Amino acid sequence: MTKVVESFPRGVREIENTWIPLSDGCRLAARIWLPEDAEASPVPAILEYIPYRKRDFTRARDEPMHYYFAGHGYAAVRVDLRGSGDSEGLLADEYTEQEHDDAVEVIRWLASQPWCSGKVGMMGISWGGFNSLQVAARQPAELGAIITLCSTDDRYADDAHYMGGCLLNENLIWGSVLLTYNAFPPDPNLVGERWREMWLERLRHAVLFPELWLRHSRRDDYWKHGSVCEDFAQISCPVYAIGGWADAYSNAIPRLLEGLTVPRKGLIGPWAHAFPHDGVPGPAIGFLQEALRWWDHWLKGIDSGIMREPMLRVWMQKSIQPQAFYEARPGRWVAEAVWPPEDRKPECYVLNPARLSEQAEPESALELHSPQTTGLGGGDWCAFGAEGEMPVDQREDDGKSLIFDSDALVQPLEILGAPVVTLELAVDRPNAFVSVRLNDVAPDGASTRVSYGLLNLTHRSGHAQPQALEPGKRYRVQVRLNDIAHAFPAGHSLRVAVSTSYWPIAWPSPQPVVLTLYTGASTLALPVRAPSAADATLAPFPPPERAPPLEHTKLRSAPMRRTIERDLARNETVYTIFSDGGEFDGAALARVEAIDLDVGYMILKRFRINENDPLSAKAEIIQKTLLRRGDWSTRIETHTQLSATDGFFLLKADLNAYEGSEVAFSRSWDERIARDLV
């Protein structure tokens, strides 16, 4: 249960909007929560710097968090990126050099304000977690520490575009969402009569983001920019990296702890892509209190004790029946003093025919030709805590894969880290990928996905220079699965499942693939962790707290539907996800009372494929949004579609913007992009 805090050590003054001037004349819009006496008693500033519209779309999320920080003696600052929300200029892409340059200027401006002590922290989730790391690598002198949540150090290997060199459908989903967000107008009540001119300028410069990212299917300089793993030494301030096992970005946290040399901490709970005080699956924790301990230590010089605690703390998940949604995941907190742990060796198994064993049996060759619908039980690439997102019972996908089961465990087995599967294989096509899953199989046969990984086999020697496969040639490849903490109970079995498709998470190979896997020569390495008595001594996290929530009125509820339709006559499967908004307490349309604004959002995602034909794959995203105040009303409608031939991706998109009932702007795209071994 979340505690709503009504009274704080310091009174809070809110500044709805102020302008931060940049050296090139552009102005960024900022919303600020200040202790009332900050001019007389200056405080450190905490910056969150994202393109998600401080004025409206993130307002319900922002207020309880940033007000809380201000009430405890910090200036909490939410800034719209250049070209987003109410800020001036244009937004051309994620994580540009311009974005980082602007951030350095913003930090300097904050530190120079009379209400600021000169110390600045930076934090954020997702985009804000990314750019907190990236700006830290620029080493602004005023930046004292960061908290990065649900982010990555490697924009190619661990983001929404590619996984193991395989194209994620999330590339289209996220790119379509950003296309829509980027088309929103500024608020006339803040920018005045020039709102329409600013809006049309944004629309005329609209970027079809999925196209931009599709044209970089290799790990080239485009992705290296903003990937702090290129040189961890560039980060010189303390880092607290936080994520959740149900999120898509938890792999970066162990890498950051290993690669950085600055003071650092890591925290991984059971949560999806959300702040831990809103964490689903639960248990949620008092993240705002934890953040204050971090800020107090690094920005105020108060010994909060946080740096005397273990470097990494994670939620060791207990085994549970597979479900599409979990209110909570049972488990316990465990900790590691350092990461990676010293002198810990993986436990190895051999993939023998249908079995995982400690000893290799004589080598044999097993053939696999996965249906294109393998992966329908995989859930979303990134869960946000909504119903239906999590992987369901894996038995249907397992039945379309090669599977290897261990004997029932005599003793419980706990793992923490990244399982690694090494495969000896051959394929009959020059372009193919493998999906590898580690599952927890209960005595009744229920199969729960624990972790998974993908590898585009043309990327077997690295993501920078893919090489076509020689059909029939034998290769040895390594598939690193996502990091995880999981406790397998006695009586359960381990299962490794291997397939040549994983739809709709990953785009299929151009042609149907027959894979030959050599047993006796393929292995599983498990990062086994023995329970530690020290885990029981960990201080519990306090329950969640926050400031009072945003006042708003639901105008329409927000249904969520997920359906799978199979047309047996056409051998076609259609997976549809419909979400009628939900930004404001589950409302598809809500009125934000403080600014007299109605906000609405709807998205439909549809993925279509024929069981036997990878070239039948089609993904489409439809979005409709509304901003309305009195007689002022604007709508954005977008429709993006992706399909492919053997050699090209075919990307189509429509963007329509309405002022009232009139079309203010319309644009269409029809792009043809070489597949480049994807």
Secondary structure, 3 states (H helix, E strand, C coil): CCEECCCCCCCEEEEEEEEEECCCCCEEEEEEEEECCCCCCCEEEEEEEECCCCCCCCHHHHHHHHHHHHHCCCEEEEEECCCCCCCCCCCCCCCCHHHHHHHHHHHHHHHCCCCEEEEEEEEEECHHHHHHHHHHCCCCCCEEEEEEECCCCCCCCCCCCEECCEEECHHHHHHHHHHHHCCCCCCHHHHHHHHHHHHHHHHHCCCCHHHHHHCCCCCCHHHHCCCHHHCHHHCCCCEEEEEECCCCCCCHHHHHHHHCCCCEEEEEECCCCCCHHHCCCECCCCHHHHHHHHHHHHHCCCCCCHHHCCCEEEEEEECCCCCCCCCECCEEEEEECCCCCCCCCCEEEEEECCEEECCCCCCEEEEECCCCCCCCCCCCCCCCCCCCCCCCCCHHHHCCCEEEECCCCCCCEEEEECCEEEEEEEECCCCCEEEEEEEEECCCCCEEEEEEEEEEHHHCCCCCCCCCCCCCCCEEEEEECCCEEEEECCCCEEEEEEECCCCCCECCCCCCCCEEEEECCEEEEECECCCCHHHHHCCCCCCCEECCCCCEEEEEECCEEEEEEEECCCCEEEEEEEECCCCECCEEEEEEHHHCEEEEEEEEEEEEEECCEEEEEEEEEEEEEEEEECCEEEEEEEEEEEEECCCEEEEEEEEEEEECCEEEEEEEEEEEEECCCC
